[in-house]
Amino acid sequence: MDKSNDLDPRDSSLFRNEVGPVRPVRHDRVDSIRPRPAPIPKMKLADEQDVLKESLFGDLEPDLETGEELHFVRPGLQRNVLRKLRRGRFSVGDQLDLHGMRSNEAQAALQAFIQDAQRRGITCVRVIHGKGLRSSNRGPVLKPKIARWLRHWDTVLAYSSAIPADGGTGAVYVLIRRA
């Protein structure tokens, strides 16, 4: 099919007048294909960031005794929020029991639990970590790690040890930022 027949001669002459004189460009080069950028190893970078954070913040917190209370409130939150949390005044929407888990299992389970609770719109949860009574003379293992992990997650607004009826120093209430 001849495309020149499809154009109106007036349109063609108008185009030629506007464009002016042209000449074809000839070259013997092959069109270059842009090289793809090097892949960014996102998971490796994230792992390296986690290791860096762990090395910076890992051992700065003192070891906790079995009966010590945990509490934290993100700067900018009202004081009475922590007071109400410590007294068990928030409605607990869900709970997670970490008894018997290894440290890496507990961290993954806790992080997934917090993210899921936030996605579901739950603002207060209880995390049972135990008191470390069966940890011989080493003291609690998960308790100080949970405190450290929760402080470093932006989705956590505050946490506090539970009231005795809800597990006392063997559990924490966690306030979660709304999504």
N, C-alpha and C positions, 0 to 999 in steps of 0.2 A: 504494500500500500504506500503510495507516495504522499508523504506528509506535507509537501509544499502546496498541494491542492487543498489542504484543509485550512490554510491561512487565507484570511481576507487580504487581497493585495494592498489595500489601504493601511491595514495594520502592519504589514511587512515594511512598507515604505516609511511609515511613521517611526517604527523601531529603528530602521537603518539611519534615518535622519537624526534621531536622538543619540544613538550610540556613536555614530561617526565611522570613519574608516577603520577597519580591523584587518589583521593578518593572522593567519593560523600560527600557533607556536608549535615548533617541532623540536623534539629532543629524543635522544636515544637512551635516556636513563630509565631504570626501572623504578617505579614508585616505591619509595621506602616504606617498610612496615615498621611502625613504632614498636620498640621493644616493650614488653610488658614490665611493669614495675615489679621489683622483688617482692615476694609475699611477706606480709607482716605476721610474724608468729605471735598472734594475740595471746594464746594460752601460755606460751613460754614467758611473755612479758608479764602477764598477770601472776604467774607463779613466782617470778623473780621479785615482783612487788610485794607479794605475800611474805616471801623469805626476808626481804628487807624490813618490812614492818615487824615481823616476828623478832628479827635480830635487834631492832631498835627498841621495841616495847616489850619483848618477851619476858625478860627477867627483872624488870624494874619494879614490879609489884611484889611486896613482901609475901612470903608464904602465910596462908591463913590457918588459924587454928580451927579445929572442928566446930566449935561453937560460935565463931565470929559471924556477925551479921554482914551481909553484903548490901550496899546501897550506892546508887549513882543517879544523878540527874543531869541532863544535858544543860549547858549554860543557856540562860534565857527562859527557862521554864519556871513557872511560879513555885515558890517554896511549899505552898500547901499541897501541891501535886504529890511531892515526895511524902509528905506527912500522911496524906490519904492513902497512898500506895502502901506505906509501911503498916498502916492499920487495917489493910485488907478491905478498903472501902470501894474498890473498883470491881465491877462484875467480871469474873474470869470467863472468857469465851471458849478456851480450849486449853489443854495441857499436854505436856510431853514428858515422858519418863526416860531418863538417860541411864538408869541403873545398869551396870554390867557392860556398858559400851566402852570401847577403847577411845582414846582421845580423838583420833582422826574421824572415827565413826560418829562420835558425839558432836563434833564440830559440824560435819556435813548434815547430820540430822537436825541440829539446832538451826542452822542457817536456812535449810529448806522449810522447816516448821515456821520460822519467823516470816519468811517471804510468803508462804501460803496463807498464814493468818492475815498478813497485810492485804493480800489480794482478796481475801474473803471479807475484809472490812472489820476484822476483829482487832480491838485496840488494847486489850489486856489478856495476857496468857500466863499460865503457871508452868515453870520448868522445874522438874524434880531431878536434882543431881545427886542427892544423898549427902550424908554427913561425913562420910569417909571413915566410919567406925571399923570397917573391915580392911582398911588400908594399912594395917599394922602401925608401926611408928612413923611411917612416912606422912601421915595425915591425909586429908582429902586430896584427890588427884584432879577430879573434874571441876570442883568448886572454884578454885582460883582461875582456871582456864576459862570457864564460862564467864566469869566476871570480866576478864580481859577481852574476850571475843565480843561480848555485848557492848562494851564501851566503844569499840572500833567500828561498829555497824551503824551507819547513819539512820537506819530505820528504827533504831531503839532510842526512845526518848528518855526512859528512866527504868531502873530496876531496883528491887528491894527484896530482902529475905522475907519469906512468907510468915504469917502469924502461926502460932503453934498448931492450931487446928488444921492448917493447910500444909504442914510439913516443917514449919519453923526454919531453922538455918540449913535444912536439907533441901530447900526449894526456894525459888525466887519468882516474884511477880514481875512481869516485863510489860512496860507500856510501849506500844508500837505506833509509829507515825502513820497517819491516814494516807492512803495511796493517792 
